[in-house]
Amino acid sequence: MSDIFNVKNTITVDGKEHAYYSLPELCKTYNNIETLPFCMKIVLENLLRNEDGGQSVGKQHIEAVANWDCGAAPSQEIAFMPARVVLQDFTGVPSVVDLAAMRDAVVKLGGKAEQINPFIPSELVVDHSVQVDVYGREDALDLNKKIEFQRNNERYEFLHWGKHAFKNFVVVPPATGIVHQVNLEYLARVVMAADVEGELTAYPDTVFGTDSHTTMINGIGVLGWGVGGIEAEAAMLGQPSSMLIPQVVGFEMTGKLTEGVTATDLVLRVVEMLRAHGVVGKFVEFYGEGLNNMPLADRATIANMSPEYGATCGIFPIDQISIDYLRLSGRDEAQIELVETYARAQGLWHDEYTPDATYSSKLHLDLASVEPSLAGPKLPHQRISLSGMYDSFGETLQTMTKDRKAEIKGKDRFDAEGGEQEQAKTLAAKPNVAKEMQFDVSDVRHEANTVFSTVNIDDNEHKLRDGSVVIAAITSCTNTSNPAVMIGAGLVARNAAAKGLTAKPWVKTSLAPGSKVVTDYLEKTKLMDELEKIGFYLVGYGCTTCIGNSGPLLEEIEQGIEDKDLVVAAVLSGNRNFEGRIHSHVKANYLASPPLVVAYALAGTVDIDLTTHPLGQDQDGNDVFLKDIWPTSEEINELIANNIDAEMFHKNYGEVFKGSKEWNAISSPDSQLYPWSEESTYIKNPPFFDGMTMEPQGIPDIEGARILGLFGDSITTDHISPAGNIAADSPAGLYLQGRGVMEADFNSYGSRRGNDAVMTRGTFANIRIKNLMMDGKEGGYTYYLKGDKATLQDGEQMPIYDAAMKYKEEERPLVVLGGNEYGSGSSRDWAAKGTILLGVKAVLTGSFERIHRSNLVGMGVLPLTFKEGESIQSHNLDGSEVLSITGLDNGESEMATVTATRADGSTETFDVHVMLQTPKEREYVRHGGVLHYVLRHLASDNKDAA
C-alpha cells in the first residue's frame, strides 16, 4: 500500500510497534479533518490506507472526504473496503453456497478452486435456525435444539465442509447466541492489528454483515452496516464496495432518562424522529452530554435499529464507556490498550475536549422527554405511548375489521346500537365496576367490532377475542442482550409471581437471550426462576420470533382465530413487526421492551390501558396494576453492578468455536470442490453461472417485456423474499413434496436458502403481498398474459412463479413495478436472487430502500425509478401493458425511455431514472452481477499468470 501523502506513523502497544496512517498528519494539509464527524474520519482512514493509484482509490477520493462538504448532496463515488465480514446462517449459508459454486465456475473458466477464498476475516454465527416449537416447559431448550439439528443437518454438514475448505473463515456453532451480540461481546476488535505487506499495521475495525442489524456494532464505535449476501461475498473476495460519500446527520442527546423508562422506549422515539427527518442513505452519528452516562448496551440498542430509522448506520464514538465495556466483556488487556492508544493517536477518541463536529443536519432529543412506548401494529416507526395504546388499538381494530367476512351473531359481540354500548363504555372506564359485575375489561372494549371464539386449552374454556395476545416473546438482538431491560423483565416477573399472576393460557411465551452471558446473570440473580414461574422458559439462543421463527400456535388457537377472523396480537422485544412476518395468523404486532412483553403476557390482551387498568387480581382479589410490579432503576442497576463481570464472558467465549456434542458429531467431506448431492433439498448448486463465458453481456435495451407484478408503496423484502413457513399448496411446497419431503419436514424458507429451486418458487409468495393486478387479492399471484394483445380479463390467474416460468419458456423478459420505499426492511439477498431467477430484467419503482437496490445491482437487475410526481397510477398502468425500455446506452445513460403498449395498440411513453450510481455498479450489471465480475477477473488473472 502506498503513502502518497507521507503520513505513515507508528505507535507502540504491548511492546510492539504498529504502523498506522495518521489523520492528524493529514490534517496539517487539510485542516477540515479536525471537525469531520467520527464516522467520516473512519471512512477517510479507510481510503488513505487503501489508496492504490486510482484503480479503486486515488488521491481525488481521499481529498473529497478530507474536504467533505457536509451540505452537498451525495455525488462523489468512493470505494470502501471493510476489515471483516460477519454472516448469520440464513444469509450466510447461501453466501457459502455461492462461494462453493464459484469454485466450480472458476475451474471451468480456467482458474483454480483455491482462488476462491475469503480475503478478509469472515465469521459466520449460526443463530437463525432455531424455532420456538416447544415453549412454557423446562425442557424447551433441549427439545428445540434437537429439532433444530434434525431439521438442519444437511445445512450444518455443508457449513462443516466450508469451515475446513475455506481459509479465513470460521463458524460459531448453534446455541451460542445472536450474531450481533456475539459480534459485540466477542468478535469485534474495535481496532484491528494485522500484517499488511510485511508490516504490523493498526487500523479501525470496520464490518459488513449479511444482516441489516449489523449496525448494532456501531454502539461500540465500529463502523459497519448490513449488506446483501452478494455484496458481502464480493468483500470476502477482496472487492471494495462502491458507495457515494454520504451526508451525516448529527443526533444530539442531552439529559437522562426518567424513572421507569427503558432503552427500548428511547430507541422507539429515536426511530420515530429519524424516520420523520429522513435519513435513508445517510449516516447518523450520536453525540452530546447525554452519552456520558449512557451504558454501552443502551448505545447498542439504538445502533441496532438503524435499519428501522432508515440510515446506513447509527454510530457512537469511541470513549471511556467503550473501553470499560471491552474490559467488562473480557477482552485482552493488550487489545484494550491498542484500542485506546490508536483512538487517541488518530483523533478518534471522544471526551469533553473533542472539537465539535460539523454535520449535514442536526436533531436534538432531551432524554427526559422519552416515555414508555410500543410500536405497531405493522411498522417499527409507528410509535405509540403506553398511555395511548388503548385508544390506538381501538383505531387499529376498526381498520382491520372493516371488511371482516366472518358472520358474527348473538353473544359473540355487543350490540353497537343497543343499550349495551353505553354499558360497555361505562365498564371500560371503570375497571373495578367491571370486576364486580364479573366482566373482564377486555370484554367491553370496542364493542361494535369486538368478537370472540371459545377455545379449549388444557380442558379449560377461554375466550379468545380481538386484541388477545397470542405471542409474547422476549427475543431479538435489540433487547435480549441489554442487562437493564432483561433484569427489568425478570423483576417484573418476580413481583407478578409474588402476587399470584401468570401469563394467560392462550399466550405463547418464549425467552431467547442474545447470548449465554444473559442466562448466567439471570440465573445468578435468581430471576430465571421467576420468569419461568409466569411462563417464560428458555427456548433457545437465536433470532426466533423476530424473523418469523415463532413456531406454531396451538391448533385450538389457530382455529379460533380463523373461525371469527380475529385480530389477535403479538408483543415482542424485537425490531421488526412487518405484516405477516411474526406469524401468519397474527395481524397486529407490537414492539416493546422485555418488561412490557411480560406485562402484556400477564394481561393477555393489548386491548387495555396498562397505565390505568389492572393486569389482574392477586390472591386476595385486589387489583394489581403495572405500577405495583414495575422495578426501580436503582434496583436494576444494583443487580447489574453486583452480578455481571468479565468472568462470565471468559467462561462463555473461552471455547466459542468448539460447539456442542451434536455439532461436533456432524461429518463433512474433505475436498476443495463441494460434492453436490442431487438428493439434497437444502444445498443445491445454483444456476447463476450456467453458460457463463469470459465476455460480459452488457446492458442492452429491454424489448417486449411483460409486467410480472404491480405493487404499491412500502413493499418490504419480507414481501418479496421467501420467509417463514412453506405452505403445502405453494409452488415451493409442491416442489418439496415432489422430492419426497413430508409437510412436517418442510422447515422454513430461511433454512432452505441454499436451494434455489425452493427459494425462487417462494419469491413474491408472501401471503400478505398485494399484486395490484389482482383486484385486492392477497398472496403471490399474477396473471399470465399470452401474446402481446391480452388484457387482464384474458389472463390466466396463477402463482407468480408459475407465470414466470411460462414467460421464460417464451424467452420473454419481465419487469416488476412498485411504489415508494420498495425493498425496505431486512437485507435479504434472496429478494434480489429470486427476482433475477424469475427472469426479471428491471425493477421500476417510486423509490428504493438502499440495501435492496444495491442487491438488485449485485445480481445484474436494472433498478429504475419514476420521475418525481410520476407513478404507476399517473401513467394509468394496470399490468397488462407490454413494456420496452430504451436508451440505456449500456448503462451509461442516467435516463431511459419506457414505452408501454396496451392491448388496443395505444401507447404511453415516459422517461425514468437509471439508478446505477457509480461506474462500478454499471460494471456489475454489465457482467450480470458482482460475482460474475469477480469470477471473470480471477479467471483472467490466472490465465495471465500462466
N, C-alpha and C positions, 0 to 999 in steps of 0.2 A: 504494500500500500504506500502511496506517495505522500508527501508532506509539502505540497506546493506553497503553503503559507508559512512554513518553517515554525510551527507552533508545538511540535512534539516536546514533551517534558516528562519528568519521572516523579513518582512518589515511592516511598519505601514503606512497606507494610509487612509485619511479621518477619523482618529481616530480609525481605525480597524486594528487589527493585522492579517496579511496574512502569512501563511506558504508558502515556496517555496523550490524547490530542487536546491541548489546553484551550478552553474557551476564553479564559482571562487574557491569554496571549493574543488570541484573535481579536479580542475586544479593543486592543490597542490600535488596531486598524479600522475596526467597525464598532464604534462606541455605542451603537444602538443595542448591542448584545446584552449589555448590563440590565436593561429593562425588558428584555424578552420574557414572556411567560415561561415558567418552569418547563412545560411540555415542549415549547418551541426550542429551548436550549438542548433538549434531548434529541430533537429532530436535527438540529444543526450539527451536533456532535456526530450523529449517525452519518450525515453526508460528508463531513470533514474526514472521518475515518475511512469511508468507503470511496473516496474520490479516486477515479480510475482513468483520468484523462478525457472524460466525456463520453465513454462508452455507455455508462449508466449514470455516472455522477461527474459533473465537470465544475469548473470554477464558477460558472454563471449560476449554478444551482445553489452553491454554498452562499454566494453573495445575495441571492434572492431571499434566503432565510435570514442571513445576518442583517440585511436591510429591510426586514419584514415590514410591510405596510399593513398595520392592523385593520384598517378600514377597507382595504381593497377586496373586491370580490375574487374568490379563488380562480386563478387562471394559469399560474406557473406550475408546470409538471416537475415533480421530483421523484426519485426512486428511493424507497425506504426499505432497508433490509433488517428484519428482526434478528435478535440474538438467538432466539429459540422458538419452537412451535409446541403448543400444548393441544392435545386432542382428547375428546371423550369418545367412548366406544361407538355410540350411534353414528357419529360423523367420522370417527377415526377409522373404523373398520373399512368403510368404502374407500377412504383415502389410501389405506394399506393395500386394498384390493387393486386400486388404480396403479399403485407403485409396482405391484406384482405383475399386472397386465403390461405395464411399461417395460418391464424386464423382457417379457416375451417379444414385445414390439420392437425394442431396440435391437434385439438379436436378429430379427427378420430384416431390419434396415441396415445390418452390417456392423452393429455395435456389440458391446459385451454386457452381460447381465449385471456384472459388478459395477457398471457405471451408474446404475440406479440405486442410490443410497441417499439417505438424508445427509446433507452437507453441514447442517447445524443441529444442535441437540433437539431431539424430538421425543416428547414424553406423552404417552397415552395412559389415561386413567379410566379403568372400566367402572363406570358408575351409572350408566343409563339403562341397564338391562334388568335391574331388579324391579319387580312389580308387586303391588300390595294384593296378593292373592289371599293371604291369611292375616287376620288382624284381631285385636282385642283378646289375645291369649298369650301366655308366657312363652310358648314355643314358636311364635310367629316368625321371629328372626331366622331360626334354623330351618323351618319349613319353607319359607320364601327363598332362602338360599339354595336349598335342594332343588326346588322347582326351577330357579334361575339357571343352575348348572345343567339340568336336564334339557331345558329349552334351548340353551345357547352353546351346547357342546361343540357343534361344528364351528361356530364363530370363535370360540375360545381356542380350539385346536389351531385355527388359522392364525390367531394372534401369537400363539406359542411359536409357530413357524416363523412369523415375522420378527419376533424379538431375537431369534437366533440368526436369521438370514440377513437382516439389515444391520449395518453399523450405525452408531449414533442414534439408536432407537431403543427406548425402554418402555416397559409396560408395568403400571401399578395395578395389581390384581383386584378382582371384585371384593366387595365388603370392606373396603378401606375408607372410603369417604367420597364426597362430591368433588369433582375435578377442581373447581375453583377454590374450594377450601384446602385441598391438598396442595394446590399451587401456592396459596397464601401461606400456609403453615410450614411447607417443606420445600417445594420445588423452586420457589422464587429466590434468586440471588440478590436482587436489587442492583448490585454491581457485579459484572462478570469479570473473570480473570482467565485469559486463555492465551495459548501460543498463537501469535499472528506472524506468519512468515519468520519464524525462529525467534520471536521476541515476546516475552511475557507482557501482555497488554491488558490494561483495565478499561472498561467501557460500560455504559449503562445496560442493565438487563432490560431488554425490550422483547415483546412476545406477540405472536399471532396465535389465536386459538380458534378451533373449529366449533366454538360455541359462542353465541353473541355475548354471553355474560362473562366472557374472559376479562371484561373490563373491571371485574371485582379486584383484580390485581393492581389497578390504578390506586387503590386505597393506601398502598404502601409505597407509592412513588414509582412504580414500574409502568412505563408507557406500553400499553398493549390494547388490542381490541379484537373483536370477533371477525373472522373472515370465512368465506366459503371454503369447503374442502379443497376445491380446485386451487384457490389462491394459496392455501396453506401448503398444498403439495408442491406448488411452484417454489415457495420459500424454502421448503425442505430440500429442494433440488438446486438451491443457490440462486434463484431468481428473485431480485428485489421486486417490491410491489410499487407499481406506478400510482401516484396519488397527486392531487393538487394541494399546494400549500394552503392549509385550512385557515379559517378565521377561528379565533379563540374567544369564547365567552367567559368573562370573569364572574364568578358567583361568590359574593362576599357573605360571610356568616358572622353575625355578632350575637352577644348574649349567650344564654344557655337554656336548655330545655327545662320546662317546669315539671313539677312533681306529677308522676303518673303518665308522662308522655314518653314514648319509646322511639328508638331509631327507625322502626318501621313507619311510625306516624310521620317522622321527619322526611323519610325518603319519598313517601307518597305526596307530601307537599312539594318537595323538590321536583318530582316528576311532573306534577301539575303545572308548576311555574315555568319549567323549561319547555314543556310541550307548547304552552301558550306563547312563549317567547320565540320559539322556532330555532332549533339547533341541529337540524338534520345536516349531516356532512361537516359539522363543526366539532372542535374540541371544546370541552368545558373544563375550567380549572377553578378549584375551590380555594378560597383564601379568607383571611380575616381573623380577628381575635377570637371568634367563636370556635376556631380549630384548636385553641390552646389546651382545652380540657376535653376535647372530643376523642374518645377511645379509638384505637385503630379499627376495632370491629365495627364501630358505627361508620367510620370512613369507608370501610369495605362494603358495607350495606348500601351506601349512597352510590359508590362507584359501580357496584354490581348492576344497578338498574339503569345504567347509561342507555341501553337499547330502548328502554321504556320511555325515556325522555327524548330519544331520537338522535343523540350525539354519537360521534365516533368513539369518544372516550370521555370519562369524567374523572379527572386526576387530582390527587392531593400531593403536596410536596414532600420531600424527604426532610424530616426534622427529628427532634429528640423522641417524640412519640413513636416514630418509625423504628428508631434504634431500640427503644425499650421493648417494642413488640418482637423484634428479632431475637432479643435476649430471652424474653419470656417463652418464645416458641422453640427455644433450644438450639438456635444457630450457633455455629462455631465462633469463638471469640475472634479468631483471625479474620473471618468473613465479616463480622460486625465492624471490626477496625477498618477493613477495606472500604466498606460502605461509607462510614463517616469521613474517613480521610479523603476518599475520592470526591464525595459530595462537597466537602468544604473547599478542596482544591479547585473544583470546576465551577464554583458559584452556584451549585445546585442545592446547597444547604439553606434551609429557611429558619429564621428566627426573627427576633424583633429588629435586628439590624439589616434585614434584607430589603433592598430598594423596592419600591412599589413597581409592579409590572404594568405594562401597557396592554390593554385588551381591546378587542374589536367592539365589544359591548359589555355592559355590566348589569348584574342583578344583585339585589340585596335581600337577605332574609334575617329577621330577628328571630332567633331560635325560641325565644319566649312566646312567640305568637303561634307556634305549632300546637295543634290539638289532636287528641286521639281520633283516628280516622280508619276508614276502609277504602277500597277502590273496587268499582264494579258497576254494573253486573257483567260487562264484557271486555272492558279495556282498562289497562293499568293506570291511565291518567284520569279516569273518572272518579276522582276523589270525593268521598262522602264523609262529613264529620260524623263521629259516633252518635252524637245527639240528633243528627239529621237522617240517620239510617232508616228509621221507622217510616217517615214520610217518603223517602226516596224509594224504598221497596214498594210502597203503595203505587207510586207512579210507574215503576218498572212492571208491576203486576198488571196494571191497567193496559200497558202497551203490549205485553207479551200474551195477554189473554183476549185481545180484541177480536181475534179470528179463531178463537178456540172452537174446535169441532165437536168436542165431547158433549154428550147430552146430559145435562145436569138437572136433576129434579129433586123435589121433596126436601128431606133433611140435609142433602148434600150441599146446600148453600142457603144463606139467609135471603129472605125476600127483600130485594132492594127497594120495593115500592111500598112495603107494609110497615107496620109499626115497629117491627124488629130492627129496622135500620137505625132508628133513634136509640133503641135499647142497646144496640151494638156500639154505637158511638159513646154512649154513657159508660158502658162497661169498659171499653178500651181506655177511656180517660181515667177510670178508677179501678186499678187492678185489684184492690182489696175487696171491692164490691163484687168484682168478677169471681174472686175466690170464694166468697161467702155464698154466691149463687151457683157454685160448682161449675163455673165457666173458666176455661183457660183463656188467658189474654189472647192467644193466637187464634181462638175460635171466633173472635168477634172483630177482627180487623179486615178492612177492605171487603165489607160484607157483600157488596154487589157481585164480586167476582170470586171470592174465596170458596173453594170446593175441597172435598177430602175423599180419600179412599180409606177403607178399613183394612188394615193388614195384620196378619198374624205372625208374630215374632216370638219364638220360644214358647208357644202355646198361650201367648197373651195377645189380646187385640189392642191395636193402637190406631190412632187417626193420623194418616199421612196427608198433609194438606199443602196448599200453596205456601211457599216460604219455608217449608220444613228443611232443615239442614240434614242432608243425607251423607255428606262427606265433610269431615273436619280433619284437616291434615296439617301437622307441623312438619313441613317439608321445604325443600329447595335451599339452594346456596345463599339466597338473600338473607335469611334469618336464622337458619338452623346451626349457624356457626357463631352467632353473636351471643356471648355469655349472658349479657344483660337480659335479653328477651327470652332466652332459654331457661335461665334460672327464674325469671319472672313467671314464665308459664308453669314451672314446677311449683312455685309458691302459690299461684292461683289454684292449682290442683290440690295442693296440701290443705289450703284454707277451705276449699269447697268440700273436700272429703271429710274434713273435721265436722262439717255441718250436715253431712249425710247426702250431699249432692253427688251425682254421677252423670256421665253422658247419657243422653236419651237413647233408647234401644234401637231407634231407626238410623242413628248416626254411625257411619263408618269412620272410626277414629284410627289415626296412624301417627307414628313418630319415626321420622327418618332423618337422623342427625347428619350434619355436614362432615363429621369425622369422628373417629373413636375417642378423641380427646373429649368431645362433648359427653359421651357416655360416661367417661371416667369421672368428670366433675359432677354430673347428675347423680351418679352412684355415691360419690364421696359425700355429697351434701344430703343424701337420703331422699332426694327429690324424684329419682326414677321410680321408687316405690309409690310415691304419692301420685305420679302421673298414671301409673298402672291401676291404682285404686279407682280412678274415674274413667278408665278405659283406654288410655293412651299407652299402648305397649310398643316396644321397639319392633319395627317391621323390616328394617334393612338400612344399609348405608348407601345412599344413592339418590339420584334425581327421580323421584317417583311421581306423585300426583301432579306436580307442576308441569310435567311433559305428557300427561295423559296416561301414565302408568299407575292409575288409581286402582286398577283391578275391577272385578265385577262387584256390583251391589247384590244384596240378597235377591233371589228370584221374586220373592213376595214384594219387595220394594220396587223393583223394576216393573213388575206387573201392575202394582198400584199406581205408579206414575203414568204408565201407558193407558190404563183404564179411564182415567179422568184428565189426561193430558195436563198433568200437574206441573206447575212452575216451582220446582224444588231447587235447593241451593247447595253450593259447596263453599266452605270458608277455608282458605289455606294461606299459609305464611309464605307463599311463593312470589313470583314476579310476573307470571303470565296467567291471564284468565280469559283468553280469546274464546269466542263462541265455538262450542263443540270440542274444545281442547281437553278439558278436565275429565269429562265423561259424557257419553252421547245422550244420556237421559237427564243431564243437569243443564238447565237453561240459564240460571243465574249463578255467577261465580264471583266471589269476593276475595280480594287480597286483604290480609290483616296480620297483625303481629301475633306471635305464638300465644301470648296470654289471652288475646281476644279470640283466637281459634278455640282455646279451651272454654272460654265463656260462652261462645255460641254453641259448642257441643253440649254444654250443660243446659242451655235454654232450649236447644233442639229446633230453633227457628230463627230466621233473620227478620221475621215479621214482628219485631219487638224493639222497644226503646230501652237499651241497656242502661241508660242514664236515669231512667225513672221507673221502669217496670222491674219486678223481681225476676231473678233467674229461676226461682223455685222456692220451696219451703224447707226449713231444717227439720230435725227430728221432732221438735215441739210444735210444728205447724207455723212457725214465724217466717215471714218473708225474708229471703236472702237477696240482697242487692249486690251488684257488681262492686260497688264501693266497699262492701263488707269483706270482700275476699281479695281485693287488689293490694299487692305488697307495696311497701315504700321503697324509694330509691336507696335509702340508707341501708335497708335490709338486703337488697340485691347486691349493692356494692361491697358490703361486708362479706357476703358469701363468696363473691368473686375474689376478693383480696386474700381470703383465708384458705381457698380451696383449689386455685389454679396455679400451677407452677411449671417450670421448664422440664421437670422430671416426667410429667405426663406426656409431653411431646417427644422426649427422648425414648420413652417406652414404646409409644405407638408408631414412631417412624424409624426406630433403630434397624428394623429388618423389613422396610416397607415394600421391597420388591420380591420378598420371599413368597408371600401368599399362603393360603390355607392348604390343607391336605388335598381338598378337592381340586384346587388349582394345580397343584404340583403332580397330581395323578394323571393329568392330561398329557397325551403323547402327540407328537407332531413330526412331520417328515424333515429330514436333514438334507436340504437341497437349495441351490441358488435360484432355480426356477420353481415356482409353485406347481405341484402336480394337481391341476384342476380335476375335480370329480364331476362327472355328468350326473351322478346321483344326488349331489348336494342341492338342497333348496335354499341354502343360506349364502354360500360362497360360489360365485359364478364369474367366469372371465367375461368382462363387459365388452360390448361391440364397438366401443369408441374408436378403436384403431383398425377396425376391419377395412381392408383395401387401401390402407394409408400408403402413400408414396412420398418421396423426398420433396416433391413440388407442392407448395401450398395452393389451396383452392381459390384464394382471393375473396372479394366481396362483390359478387355480381348483383345486378338488379334482380328483383323478385317479380316474376310474371305469373298471372293466373292463380293466385293463392286463394284458398278458402279460409274462412274465419272458423277456427276450432271452438273458440269460446268468446263470449262478450260479457265483461264483468264490470261491476260498479266500483265505488270508492272503497279504500281500506281492505282490499283483498290481501290477506296475510300469507306468509309462507306456510302457515298451518292449513290454509285453504288449498294451497297449490300442491304442497309436498305430501307424500304419503305419511300419515301419522296415526297413532292409536291402533285400535283393533282392526282386524281384517274381516269384513263381512263375508259370510259363506256364499252369498249370491253375487258378490262383486267380481269383476274380472280377475283380480288377484286371488280371491278365494276359489274361484272355479279353476284357475291355473294350478293352485296347490292341490286341490282335490284330484285333478287330472294327473298329478305326480304322486298320488297315493298318500297325501298328508291328510290326516283326520282333522276335523274342525277344532277339536280340543288342543291340537298341536300347532295351530296356525301361528301362535305367538303374535307379536306386534309388527307393524311395518318397520318401526325403528330397528328392531332386532334383525330384520331381513334386508337392511340397506346394502348388504354385499351381494345381493341378487338383483340384477337389473330387470329381469323378467317380472318379478313381483313389484318392484318399485315403479316401473313405467306404467304398469296397469293401475297403480294406485295414485298416479299423478292427476291432479284436478278431480279427485274422487271423494273429497271431504263431504260428509253428509249434510253440512250446513252451507256449502258453497252454492251460490245462485248464478247460473248462467242466464243472462237477461234474454237470451233467445228462447228460453223455456217458459216464459209467461208465469214466473213466480215459483216454479217447481224447484225444490231444493235437491242438492246432490249433484254428482258428477255426470251430468247428462248433456247431450247436444243433439243437433240434427245432422244427419249425413245427407248432403245435398249432391245428387249425381248430375254431372254435366255443368254447363255454365248458365243455364236458364231456369234453374229450380228456385222456387220461393220456399219460405219456411213451411208453408202448407203442403208443399210437395215432399218435404223432408221426412226421413225415417228416424224416429227417436231411438237413441241408443246410448250406452256409456261412452264417454269421451274417448277412452282407449280404443274401443271397437271402431268408432268412426275414424280415428286417426290411422288405424291400420288399413282401413278401406281406402283412405286417401293416399296412403303410402303405396299401395298396390297400383294406384293410378299415376304414381310419381307426381302427385300434386303437392306443391308446397303449402304450408299452413302458417297462419298468423293468429296471434291472440291479442285481443283488445281489452283495455282496462281503464279504470278511472284514476283518481289521485291516490298517492301513497301505496301504489301497487308493490306487493312484496314486503310489507312491513312485518316485523316480528323476528323470530329466531333466524340464525344464519344456517338455513337448510340447503345444503348443496344439491339435494335431490329435487328441489323446486326448479333448479336450472337443468340438472341432468335429465330429469324426466321430461322437461319441456323439449330439449333437443332430440331425445329419443322418440318422442311422439311425432317428430317431423316438423316442428315449429321453427321457422327461419327467423322470424322477427316478432317482437312484442311491442305494441304501440299503446301507450298509456297517457294519463294526465301527468303523472309524476311517478318516480320510483323511490323506494327506500334504498339507501346507499348499498347495503351488502348484497341485496338481490340483484341489483343492476350489475354490480361487479361480477357476481356469479354467472349471470347470463353471458356477459362478455367472455368470461373464462371458459365457457362451454361453446363459444362460437355463435351465440344467438345475438342478433342485432337488436339493441334497445333503441326505441324511438319514442318521442313524446309529442303530443299535440301542441300547437302554438297556444300562447296564453289566450284564454277566453274561448278556446275551441275544445270540443269533446266529441264523444260518440254521439251524444244527443244533438249537438249543434249541427252535425253533418247527417242527421237522420239515418244512422246506420242501424239495421236490425239484425245483422249477422248473416244475411243471405247473399250479400254482395261478394263479387269476385274482385280481389284486390291486385293491383300492380304497384310496385314501389320502385321508382326510377330515379336516376340522377345521383346514385350513391357514389360514383366515381371511385370505386374500390375502397370506399371508406373515408376518402379524403374530404368529401363534401360535408358541411355542417347541416345542410338541409337536404331533404329528399321530397319527391312529389308522389302522393298517393292518389291513384285513380280507382274509385270504387264503381264497378259496373253492376247495375241492378238487372234483375231477370228480364225486365221490359226493354233493356238496352240503354236506358238513361244512365248518365254518369255523374259522379260527384268527385271533383278534383280539389285537393288541398295540400299544402306543404306541411311537413313535420320536421322536428329537430332530430338529428342523428346524434345519439348520446354516447359517442366514443370520445372520451375526454382527453386522451393522451395518445401520442404516437404508438406507445407500446400496446395500448388497448386495440388500436387498429390492426397492429401486427397479430395479436392474439386471434381476432376474428378472421383475419385473412388465412390463418393457419388452421382454422377450425377449432380453436381453443388453445389455452395456455399449455396443456400437456403435449399437444401436437407440436407446438412451438419449441418446447424444451427437447422433446424427442428428436426432432429434426436437427437441432443444434448439437446434441450429444452424439448422434449418429454421424453427423458431418465431421465433428472433432475427431472421432475415432478413425474415420477414413483418411482425414488429413494427416493424423499421426502415423497411420500405416504407410 
